[in-house]
Amino acid sequence: MDQANWNPQSQPPAGQPAYPPSPSSQQPYGQPLAPVEGSAEARGLAMLCHLLGIVGFIGPLMIWLHERDEHKFVADHGKAAMNYQVSILIYYLISCVLAPLFIGIFMLIALIIMHIVFTIIASVKASKGLPWSYPIAIRFLK
């Protein structure tokens, strides 16, 4: 049964799915979503740049400053990590100021959870050689 002749009331032939195939199901398994960028060393450094961001901004800053001229992939991920680190610091300061109103406490808890989750996602993307930008980051470095 092809997609053009599909009717929701009709019964599919035996062994056929009850719904038309979606266009996205045409992509074979195991294919990367985007071309893999960077060498294994560059991907490792970019991943480390994001992971070190969990404990502060000094680690990502040092990796980005040292490797930005050598690897474009590390430069892009380092820039994203630094933008995120500065942004999250600003968000933490705002949460601390609002803590006496109790909304800051909830913001702080949400920021901690988002910080860990986004950092893990960014690290996995970097290790696979995929581009990543943090959704809540302010782009200070372009």
Summary of the structure (lengths in Angstrom):
residues: 142
radius of gyration: 21.9
end to end distance: 50.6
largest distance: 65.4
contacts: 372
relative contact order: 0.14
helix: 60%
strand: 0%
